[in-house]
Amino acid sequence: MISGRPREMEPMLARGGVMGALIRERDWAGTAVGVMEAWPQSLRTALSVCLLSKFPMFVFWGPDMVQFYNDLFVPVMGSKHPAGLGQPARDCWRETWDLVGPMLNGVMAGGEASYFDDLPVTLERSGYTEECYFTFCYTPVHDEAGKVGGIFGTVSETTTRVVGERRLQILRELSDIARAVDSASEVCAHAAEVFAKHPVDVPYALLYLLDADGANARLAAATGLPEGDPLRQPRVRPHPRRPNRRRVDLLRHGSPFGQLS
């Protein structure tokens, strides 16, 4: 025993990166899992796999699903780290518990693993409500009595890919419009239809066409804003173009240090 820690856990904690150090320094006596020397071998083994892995992983242990995680999982936690270490999962993930709570409880109760691909999850981990997507697996961890003592989680955040593919689809649909219609008015009308199908990425859109003299623009199509909304103006006057004085100076002098007047 080393300062209340089982000697056999020291190599795992020492090699466990930042989270290994935080677990070592944490006073666990006041948590639902109790002091470290009382942890069952099943929990220690699950933690060893989690901390030493090069893939984002977590362990929820006991009826309260006390949370452990590795260094690779820290970006998923965001501002929930480091307070989320040792916290019941329900408290840490309260904003999405209505979704993931039944899934986790099902694994704890039934002992069957659950897998989800690109699951949409709403999180608050960066100071605002965030649309996120994850591919993950919840795997039961059996304790020494043969019952489910906790859950081992492997996680891959797919938000960037899912959102990127979704927005690329919008561009494809807009490109198809450009090849299929002949007039600017038709382009605007069909573009508004495309935007209306993707309200998450384009909450609203106002498409204007300039008059022949370029002094005013009329509303050609709109989506996401009802008639009478103050933003939905039938005619607008574009701001007059102003020359980019810094760009003109760069062209004139060929140097970013040209004098601006």
N, C-alpha and C positions, 0 to 999 in steps of 0.2 A: 504494500500500500504506500502511495506517495501523496502526502498531504490530502488524504481522504479520497484519492483516486486509485483505482485498481492498477497495479503495475503493468498488467498485460494490455491496458488500454493506452499506455503512454506512446508506443510507436505509432499507433493509428492516429492519435491526436496530434502528435508532432508532425506527421506527414499530411495532415488534413488541411493545410493552408490556413487562411484567415478564420474560417469557421471552426477548424479544429482548435485553434487558440481560444476562440470565444467560448466554445463548449468547455474547454479546460478551466477557464477563468470564471465561468458562471457558477453562482451558488444555486444549486438545484433543490436544496432542502425545502424551499417554499413553493415548489411546483408539484404538479400532479404525478410526475415520474419519480419524485423523491431524490435522495442523495445518490451520487454516481455509483458508489460501491454496492448499492442494492439493485442496480439495473440487471435485468435478466440477460443471459447470454444471447438470446434471440434479438434483443434490442442492440446489444453491442455489435453483433455480427451485421445487422442491417445498417448501423451507423458506419461500420468499417467500409462496407461496399459504397455507401453514399459519399462519404468524405473523400475516398481515394479515387473516385470515378472522375473521368474527364468529360462527363455528360451531366447536364442539369438534373439534379435529383433531390428528393426530400423524403423524410420519414415522418409520419404521424403515428404517435404511440399512445395506447391506452384509450379508455372511454372518452376522455377529453380531447383525444387526437393532438397531443402536445407536439409542437412542430420543431423538427430539425431539418437542416438543409446544407448543401455544400456550396463552395465558392461559385460554381457555374450557375447556381440558382439565384444568386444575389441580384443580377439584373432583372429577373422576373419579379422579385420582391420590390424593387424600387425604393420608395421612401418608407416602406414597411420594415426595412432592414435598418438596424439590427434588432429592433424591438420585437420582431416576429419570432426570434429564436426563443423557444420555450413557451411560446404563447399558444393557447388552444386555437386550433384551426378556425373554429367558428368566429372567434374574435378577430383574427387576423384578416379573414376573407369575408367579412360580414356583408360587403356590398354585392357579393355574388353567391352567398350561401344558399339562397333559394334554388340556385341551379346545381352547384357542386355538392351541397350538403346531402341531398338524397342519394347521389351517386356514391359518396364516401360511406354513408351509413349502410348502403346496400352491400358494399364490399365487406364492411365490418361484420354485418349480420349474416351474410350468405357465404362468405369465403370465396366468392368468384371474382376474378379479375375483370376490370372494365377498361375498354380502350375507346378513345375518341379522336377523330381526325379533323383538324381545322375547326375545332369547336369555338363558336363565338362566345366571348366572355367580356363582361364589362367590369373594369377594374378602376380603382382609385389609388394609384401608386406614385403619381407624379404631381399631385396637387390639383388634379382635375379628373373628370370622368373620361375614361379612355376605352376606345373600341379595340379589343385584342382578340387574337386567334391562337389556339394552342392545339398541338397534337400531343396526347399524353396517355399514359397507362397507369391505372391504380392496381397494384398487386398486393394481395393479403400476405401478411407476415405472421406465421403461426408461432405461438409461444411454447414454453416447455410443457404446458398441459395439453397441447394440440389444438388449442383454440386460437382464433384470430386475435393477436395482441396489438397489431398495428397495420399500417399501410405503407408500402414502398412505392414512391411515385417517380416516374421518369417523364420529363417534360421537354418539349421543343416548341419554342414560340415561333409561329408562322405568320405573324401579323404583317410584316413587310411584304412577304410573297403574296399573301391573299389579297391585301389591299392593292398592291401593284398590279396583279393580274386583273383585278376588277376594274381598275382605272384604264388599263391598257385595252380592255374590251370596249370601254366608252370611246376611245380613240379609233378603234376599228370601225365601230358603228358610224361615227362621224365621217370617217374616210369613205365608207360606202355611200353615204348621202352625197358627197361631193361628186361621185362618179355617176349618180343616178338622176340628178335633177339639173335643170337648166338655168333657173333664175335665182337671184339672191333671196327673194321672198320665200321660195320653196325651201331653200337651204335652211333658213331661219326656222321655218315651221317644222321641218323634219328634225332639226337639231333640238328643238324644244321637246319633241316627242322622245328623243333619245335621253335627254337629261331627266325627263319625268320618270323614266324607268330606273333611274339610279339616284334616288333621293338622299341616300347616305353620303355619296360623294359630291353630289350637286344639289344642295337643299333648295336652291332657287336659281333661276337664270332669266335675264332680261336681254333680249337680242334686238338691237337697234340698227336701222339702215340710214345712212346719211342722205339728205336731200341732194339734189343736183348741184347746188351751190356750195355744199359742205358746211353751211352755217348752222343747220339744225339736223336732228335725227329723229325719226319716228319709230315707235315701238312696233316691231314686226312680229314678234312672238314672245311668249313668256310661259314660265312654269314655276310652281312652288309658291307664288304670291297671288292672293286673290285680287279681284277687281276692287279698286278703292284703296289698296295698300299705298301708303305714302311713298314707298320706294318705286311703285309701278307707275311711272309717269308716261303718258302717251307721247309726249315730245320733250326732248332735252336739247340743250345747246352745249355742244362739246367745248371743252376748254381749248383755247387757242394753243397751238403748238409753240413751244419755246425751244430755241436752239440749245443743245447741250454744250454749254460754253467750255466745259473742260474737254469734251471730245474735240471741239473745234480747235482748241489750243494745242491738243496733242497732235492733231493732223498738221497744224501750222508749224509747230516747232519740233515735232518728232521726239519729244522728251516729256516724261511725267513731271519734270521740274520747270516746264515752261511757265512764264509769268501770266497769271490770270488778271484781267482788268475788271 
